[in-house]
Amino acid sequence: MRKTLICSIAAVGLATIASADSHMAPSYTAKELLRPCFEADSDARDGVFAEVECEQYLVGFVDALAAVDALDGICLPEQNVADEVRWAYMRWVHGAYSARTQLPAAEAVMGALKESFACSN
């Protein structure tokens, strides 16, 4: 009886997740992340807030990669990581702007990290 109840609850939970997933908004795009990253440098008044939004996304992404030991081949700078990653991201997206702005932000950040901070063997 207990196993049946647990399986039923799990099935309902998975069905709810699957249903919610089909109605979710499109993923956060590289262009959407680029906006606060760029505004951080071009808006003297509110740029600090945009910089926080951009850098917190990037630092969270890098921290998540580090937490699951997925930084293989990526050697981040020892200092000023948030700012360095932000600049690398902006340069990488602008390197092929039309194509790269359409990517999911996570894919774009990973591309920027791999290209900009590749470990030299």
Secondary structure, 3 states (H helix, E strand, C coil): CHHHHHHHHHHHHHHHHHHHHHCCCCCCEHHHHHHHHHHHHHCCCCHHHHHHHHHHHHHHHHHHHHHCCCCCCECCCCCCHHHHHHHHHHHHHHHCHHHHCCCEHHHHHHHHHHHHCECCC
